[in-house]
Amino acid sequence: MSVSLEEYTPLENEEYMCERQKAYFKAKLEAWKQDILDGAKETIETMQEDASNLPDLVDRASNEADRALELRTRDRQRKLVSKIDSALRRIESDEYGFCEHTGEPIGLGRLNARPTATLCLEAQERHEKKERTIRDD
C-alpha cells in the first residue's frame, strides 16, 4: 500500500498502526532517509570540488573548520539513517509504534514529530531521568 504524505495524515479515530498508518510512516521515513543520503552525496561532491589549496592561512583555517563541522553533522546524520533503517524494520515486523519497554502505543503525535521513537513519552521521561541521575553521580 502506497500513501502520499501530502494527501493523508493519520487520525486518532483510526485503528492504531493500521496498514494505512504504517504505509504513511514508511513513506515518511524513506523520504527522510533519501533527503539525508542526497545531502551526504552533495557534501562529498562539494568537498571534492572545494579541495583547492587556499594560499591565505585564515581562509584555509576557516575552510577546514567549515569542513569539520560539516563532517560532524554528516556523522550524526549517518547515525540517524541507522535509526531510520531500524524503524523501517520495525514497520515490517509490526513492532513499529509500540514502546519497547511497555508495549503501549507511542502515539501518533509523538511518531509524527519523531518517527524513529522507540519509547512512549512516559518511558522516555523515565529513561532521561535515569540518565540525568547517572550523570550527576
C-alpha positions in Angstrom: 0.0 0.0 0.0 1.4 3.4 -1.0 0.4 6.5 0.8 1.0 10.1 -0.3 2.4 12.2 2.6 0.6 15.3 1.2 -2.8 13.6 0.9 -3.0 11.7 4.2 -2.5 12.4 7.9 -3.0 9.6 10.4 -6.0 10.2 12.6 -6.7 9.3 16.2 -10.1 7.7 15.4 -8.4 5.1 13.1 -7.2 1.7 14.2 -3.7 2.3 15.7 -1.0 1.2 13.3 -3.4 0.1 10.6 -1.9 -0.6 7.2 -2.5 2.9 6.0 -0.7 4.4 9.0 2.2 2.0 8.6 2.4 2.9 4.9 2.4 6.6 5.9 5.2 6.3 8.4 7.2 4.1 6.0 6.9 6.7 3.3 7.8 9.5 5.8 10.9 7.6 7.0 12.0 6.7 3.4 11.7 10.3 2.3 13.7 11.5 5.3 16.4 8.9 4.6 16.6 9.9 1.0 17.0 13.6 2.0 19.9 12.7 4.3 21.5 10.5 1.6 21.1 13.2 -1.0 22.7 15.7 1.4 25.6 13.4 2.1 26.2 13.0 -1.7 26.1 16.7 -2.1 28.6 17.2 0.7 31.0 14.7 -0.9 30.7 16.4 -4.2 31.2 19.9 -2.7 34.3 18.7 -0.7 35.8 17.1 -3.8 35.3 20.3 -5.8 36.4 22.5 -3.0 39.7 20.7 -2.4 41.5 23.8 -3.5 44.7 24.9 -1.9 43.9 28.3 -0.3 47.0 30.4 0.0 45.7 32.5 2.8 46.1 30.8 6.2 43.0 32.4 7.6 40.9 31.3 4.6 42.4 27.8 4.9 41.6 27.6 8.6 38.1 28.8 8.1 37.6 26.3 5.3 38.9 23.5 7.5 36.6 24.5 10.4 33.6 24.5 8.0 34.6 21.1 6.7 35.0 19.7 10.2 31.6 21.0 11.2 30.0 19.5 8.0 31.6 16.1 8.7 30.4 16.1 12.3 26.9 16.9 11.0 27.1 14.1 8.4 28.3 11.7 11.1 25.2 12.5 13.2 23.0 12.0 10.2 24.7 8.7 9.4 23.6 7.5 12.9 20.2 8.8 12.1 20.0 6.7 9.0 20.7 3.7 11.1 17.7 4.7 13.4 15.6 5.2 10.3 16.5 1.7 9.0 15.7 0.2 12.4 12.3 2.0 12.3 11.6 0.6 8.8 12.4 -2.9 10.1 10.0 -2.4 13.0 7.3 -1.4 10.5 7.9 -4.7 8.5 7.7 -6.8 11.7 4.6 -5.0 13.0 6.5 -3.7 16.1 6.5 0.0 14.9 4.6 2.5 17.0 4.8 0.5 20.2 7.0 1.2 23.2 10.0 -1.1 23.5 9.7 -1.1 27.3 5.9 -1.1 28.0 4.4 -2.4 24.8 2.0 0.5 24.9 1.3 2.7 21.8 3.8 5.5 21.4 1.1 7.8 19.9 0.6 9.4 16.5 1.6 12.9 17.7 5.0 11.6 19.0 5.6 9.5 15.9 4.8 12.4 13.6 7.3 14.6 15.5 9.9 11.8 15.9 9.3 8.9 13.5 12.2 7.0 14.9 10.9 7.0 18.5 11.0 3.6 20.2 9.7 4.7 23.6 6.4 6.1 24.7 6.6 9.5 26.4 6.4 8.2 29.9 9.2 5.6 29.3 11.3 8.3 27.5 10.9 10.6 30.5 12.0 7.8 32.9 15.0 7.0 30.7 16.1 10.6 30.6 15.6 11.0 34.4 17.7 7.9 34.9 20.4 9.3 32.6 20.5 12.6 34.5 20.8 10.7 37.8 23.7 8.7 36.5 25.5 11.8 35.1 25.0 13.6 38.3 26.8 10.9 40.3 
